[in-house]
């Protein structure tokens, strides 16, 4: 069980720490509003992480591989990513005033949840991770083994929320305005690129 738990933690950290839409939105909001909005985006993303974990571990992932489910989800995700990308470029052009919490704190939790729930890469990730768990336990995992795996993954995800938010807040306090503008632009371009790649996968 310890092997399963620590393997799940490693998978969780690798998943959460990889650059993507949630990290970009965390950085964009955190550079303006500080620790709290950055943390709220990360905590919101836990909803999606938990939902996708349950889906992946219960084989419901096969349902989401159907075009009738996958295509609308992919289009909605791409549209949301593009909208966030445009906001990032707008912030780079005219940086918002820095304030603790502020406007960037509004709907930050919901933004993180929506980004995580609508991210099609989770279909691929959890499809592969379900197979990885079967390899770790050398057969079909029991309910207890799936529960331990889920607990390890979610613990790593929660820890990453605070680490990531603290890092973004540190960058906000100790880096220049020019660096902030470059970061906003980078986040915007990354989100637009992710929107394009999402549609390309249809």
Kinemage of the C-alpha trace (Angstrom):
@kinemage 1
@onewidth
@group {chain A} dominant
@subgroup {mainchain}
@vectorlist {calphas} color= white
{ca unk a 1} P 0.000 0.000 0.000
{ca unk a 2} L 2.874 2.391 0.736
{ca unk a 3} L 4.272 1.789 -2.736
{ca unk a 4} L 0.907 2.669 -4.266
{ca unk a 5} L 0.573 5.762 -2.063
{ca unk a 6} L 4.009 7.183 -2.858
{ca unk a 7} L 3.700 6.322 -6.546
{ca unk a 8} L 0.410 8.235 -6.587
{ca unk a 9} L 2.073 11.215 -4.903
{ca unk a 10} L 4.793 11.264 -7.551
{ca unk a 11} L 2.212 11.065 -10.328
{ca unk a 12} L 0.239 13.849 -8.640
{ca unk a 13} L 3.227 16.168 -8.331
{ca unk a 14} L 4.245 15.501 -11.931
{ca unk a 15} L 0.714 16.246 -13.113
{ca unk a 16} L 0.254 19.433 -11.068
{ca unk a 17} L 3.727 20.859 -11.670
{ca unk a 18} L 3.591 20.483 -15.441
{ca unk a 19} L 3.075 23.828 -17.250
{ca unk a 20} L -0.427 24.257 -18.536
{ca unk a 21} L -3.632 26.244 -18.351
{ca unk a 22} L -4.086 26.061 -14.568
{ca unk a 23} L -0.516 27.208 -13.882
{ca unk a 24} L -0.821 30.039 -16.420
{ca unk a 25} L -4.024 31.307 -14.831
{ca unk a 26} L -2.488 30.966 -11.354
{ca unk a 27} L 0.472 33.078 -12.442
{ca unk a 28} L -1.673 35.691 -14.173
{ca unk a 29} L -3.959 36.205 -11.191
{ca unk a 30} L -1.259 35.815 -8.578
{ca unk a 31} L 1.032 38.448 -10.075
{ca unk a 32} L -1.729 40.990 -9.611
{ca unk a 33} L -3.559 39.824 -6.502
{ca unk a 34} L -0.922 37.875 -4.586
{ca unk a 35} L -1.131 34.620 -2.654
{ca unk a 36} L -4.899 34.378 -2.138
{ca unk a 37} L -6.136 34.445 -5.766
{ca unk a 38} L -3.252 32.203 -6.831
{ca unk a 39} L -4.201 29.715 -4.122
{ca unk a 40} L -7.895 29.892 -5.038
{ca unk a 41} L -7.164 28.977 -8.661
{ca unk a 42} L -5.083 26.042 -7.483
{ca unk a 43} L -7.697 24.894 -4.944
{ca unk a 44} L -10.432 25.198 -7.566
{ca unk a 45} L -8.459 22.953 -9.862
{ca unk a 46} L -8.616 20.240 -7.179
{ca unk a 47} L -12.290 19.768 -8.045
{ca unk a 48} L -11.385 18.814 -11.573
{ca unk a 49} L -8.442 16.722 -10.397
{ca unk a 50} L -10.694 14.757 -8.042
{ca unk a 51} L -13.424 14.257 -10.655
{ca unk a 52} L -10.950 13.087 -13.292
{ca unk a 53} L -9.223 10.824 -10.781
{ca unk a 54} L -12.510 9.096 -9.956
{ca unk a 55} L -13.353 8.828 -13.663
{ca unk a 56} L -9.957 7.399 -14.504
{ca unk a 57} L -9.939 4.914 -11.656
{ca unk a 58} L -13.473 3.630 -12.363
{ca unk a 59} L -12.994 3.149 -16.126
{ca unk a 60} L -15.600 5.803 -16.978
{ca unk a 61} L -12.774 7.212 -19.082
{ca unk a 62} L -14.016 4.914 -21.858
{ca unk a 63} L -17.255 6.906 -22.044
{ca unk a 64} L -15.370 10.170 -22.513
{ca unk a 65} L -13.475 8.658 -25.414
{ca unk a 66} L -16.743 8.730 -27.390
{ca unk a 67} L -16.910 11.571 -29.924
{ca unk a 68} L -20.392 12.619 -28.801
{ca unk a 69} L -18.929 13.508 -25.395
{ca unk a 70} L -15.355 14.419 -26.304
{ca unk a 71} L -16.008 16.892 -29.144
{ca unk a 72} L -18.321 19.333 -27.265
{ca unk a 73} L -16.026 19.190 -24.228
{ca unk a 74} L -13.000 19.951 -26.391
{ca unk a 75} L -14.657 22.904 -28.148
{ca unk a 76} L -15.824 24.403 -24.837
{ca unk a 77} L -12.354 23.983 -23.359
{ca unk a 78} L -10.683 25.638 -26.363
{ca unk a 79} L -13.066 28.604 -26.217
{ca unk a 80} L -12.393 29.131 -22.506
{ca unk a 81} L -8.630 28.863 -22.975
{ca unk a 82} L -8.757 31.389 -25.812
{ca unk a 83} L -10.768 33.818 -23.664
{ca unk a 84} L -8.249 33.539 -20.826
{ca unk a 85} L -5.400 33.948 -23.314
{ca unk a 86} L -6.862 37.205 -24.583
{ca unk a 87} L -7.160 38.425 -20.993
{ca unk a 88} L -3.493 37.606 -20.445
{ca unk a 89} L -2.443 39.641 -23.498
{ca unk a 90} L -4.647 42.507 -22.339
{ca unk a 91} L -2.955 42.468 -18.941
{ca unk a 92} L 0.459 42.529 -20.660
{ca unk a 93} L -0.555 45.571 -22.697
{ca unk a 94} L -2.027 47.393 -19.722
{ca unk a 95} L -0.958 45.729 -16.453
{ca unk a 96} L -3.639 45.809 -13.743
{ca unk a 97} L -2.857 47.596 -10.510
{ca unk a 98} L -1.448 45.274 -7.879
{ca unk a 99} L -3.571 44.786 -4.777
{ca unk a 100} L -3.983 41.975 -2.310
{ca unk a 101} L -6.938 39.875 -3.479
{ca unk a 102} L -8.692 42.553 -5.523
{ca unk a 103} L -10.404 41.849 -8.827
{ca unk a 104} L -8.178 38.859 -9.522
{ca unk a 105} L -9.594 37.124 -6.461
{ca unk a 106} L -13.097 37.149 -7.903
{ca unk a 107} L -14.099 33.837 -9.445
{ca unk a 108} L -10.511 32.570 -9.087
{ca unk a 109} L -11.755 29.334 -7.491
{ca unk a 110} L -14.327 28.839 -10.250
{ca unk a 111} L -11.755 29.553 -12.945
{ca unk a 112} L -9.439 26.880 -11.567
{ca unk a 113} L -12.274 24.362 -11.327
{ca unk a 114} L -13.513 25.061 -14.850
{ca unk a 115} L -10.031 24.855 -16.348
{ca unk a 116} L -9.381 21.534 -14.660
{ca unk a 117} L -12.793 20.032 -15.437
{ca unk a 118} L -12.751 21.044 -19.110
{ca unk a 119} L -9.177 20.014 -19.863
{ca unk a 120} L -9.187 17.204 -22.477
{ca unk a 121} L -5.601 16.218 -21.617
{ca unk a 122} L -7.043 14.637 -18.479
{ca unk a 123} L -8.719 11.988 -20.636
{ca unk a 124} L -5.334 10.876 -21.935
{ca unk a 125} L -3.571 11.304 -18.582
{ca unk a 126} L -6.041 9.261 -16.570
{ca unk a 127} L -6.418 6.666 -19.270
{ca unk a 128} L -2.659 6.078 -18.990
{ca unk a 129} L -2.630 6.351 -15.208
{ca unk a 130} L -5.333 3.723 -14.845
{ca unk a 131} L -3.102 1.359 -16.782
{ca unk a 132} L -0.098 2.384 -14.671
{ca unk a 133} L -1.944 1.476 -11.471
{ca unk a 134} L -2.809 -1.929 -12.910
{ca unk a 135} L 0.899 -2.391 -13.588
{ca unk a 136} L 1.894 -1.378 -10.048
{ca unk a 137} L -0.457 -3.885 -8.412
{ca unk a 138} L 0.148 -6.495 -11.141
{ca unk a 139} L -3.482 -7.038 -11.987
{ca unk a 140} L -6.869 -5.480 -11.441
{ca unk a 141} L -6.623 -3.060 -8.475
{ca unk a 142} L -8.967 -3.565 -5.547
{ca unk a 143} L -11.234 -0.838 -4.196
{ca unk a 144} L -8.829 -0.311 -1.302
{ca unk a 145} L -5.839 0.035 -3.634
{ca unk a 146} L -7.735 2.557 -5.769
{ca unk a 147} L -8.677 4.505 -2.628
{ca unk a 148} L -5.025 4.604 -1.491
{ca unk a 149} L -3.925 5.735 -4.948
{ca unk a 150} L -6.593 8.451 -4.965
{ca unk a 151} L -5.521 9.629 -1.480
{ca unk a 152} L -1.860 9.874 -2.510
{ca unk a 153} L -2.673 11.753 -5.690
{ca unk a 154} L -4.933 14.259 -3.924
{ca unk a 155} L -2.472 14.830 -1.059
{ca unk a 156} L 0.228 15.725 -3.577
{ca unk a 157} L -2.220 18.016 -5.374
{ca unk a 158} L -3.145 19.862 -2.169
{ca unk a 159} L 0.514 20.333 -1.215
{ca unk a 160} L 1.265 21.694 -4.684
{ca unk a 161} L -1.540 24.284 -4.342
{ca unk a 162} L 0.269 25.994 -1.470
{ca unk a 163} L 3.754 25.602 -2.957
{ca unk a 164} L 2.673 27.077 -6.291
{ca unk a 165} L 0.734 29.971 -4.739
{ca unk a 166} L 3.672 30.846 -2.466
{ca unk a 167} L 6.077 30.786 -5.413
{ca unk a 168} L 3.860 33.057 -7.505
{ca unk a 169} L 3.422 35.472 -4.595
{ca unk a 170} L 7.217 35.579 -4.134
{ca unk a 171} L 7.667 36.381 -7.828
{ca unk a 172} L 5.061 39.127 -7.523
{ca unk a 173} L 6.886 40.786 -4.640
{ca unk a 174} L 10.473 40.488 -5.825
{ca unk a 175} L 10.418 40.868 -9.597
{ca unk a 176} L 10.107 43.925 -11.806
{ca unk a 177} L 7.068 45.304 -13.623
{ca unk a 178} L 8.713 44.438 -16.937
{ca unk a 179} L 8.998 40.815 -15.837
{ca unk a 180} L 5.306 40.888 -14.877
{ca unk a 181} L 4.341 42.168 -18.328
{ca unk a 182} L 6.442 39.490 -20.011
{ca unk a 183} L 4.799 36.877 -17.771
{ca unk a 184} L 1.290 38.106 -18.601
{ca unk a 185} L 2.125 37.980 -22.310
{ca unk a 186} L 3.694 34.540 -21.978
{ca unk a 187} L 0.657 33.203 -20.129
{ca unk a 188} L -1.679 34.698 -22.724
{ca unk a 189} L 0.255 33.201 -25.624
{ca unk a 190} L 0.514 29.830 -23.887
{ca unk a 191} L -3.230 29.743 -23.264
{ca unk a 192} L -3.981 30.674 -26.885
{ca unk a 193} L -1.544 27.992 -28.070
{ca unk a 194} L -3.226 25.437 -25.811
{ca unk a 195} L -6.602 26.452 -27.270
{ca unk a 196} L -5.250 25.859 -30.774
{ca unk a 197} L -3.699 22.520 -29.843
{ca unk a 198} L -6.935 21.479 -28.179
{ca unk a 199} L -8.913 22.111 -31.370
{ca unk a 200} L -6.239 20.454 -33.474
{ca unk a 201} L -6.788 17.243 -31.551
{ca unk a 202} L -10.378 16.955 -32.778
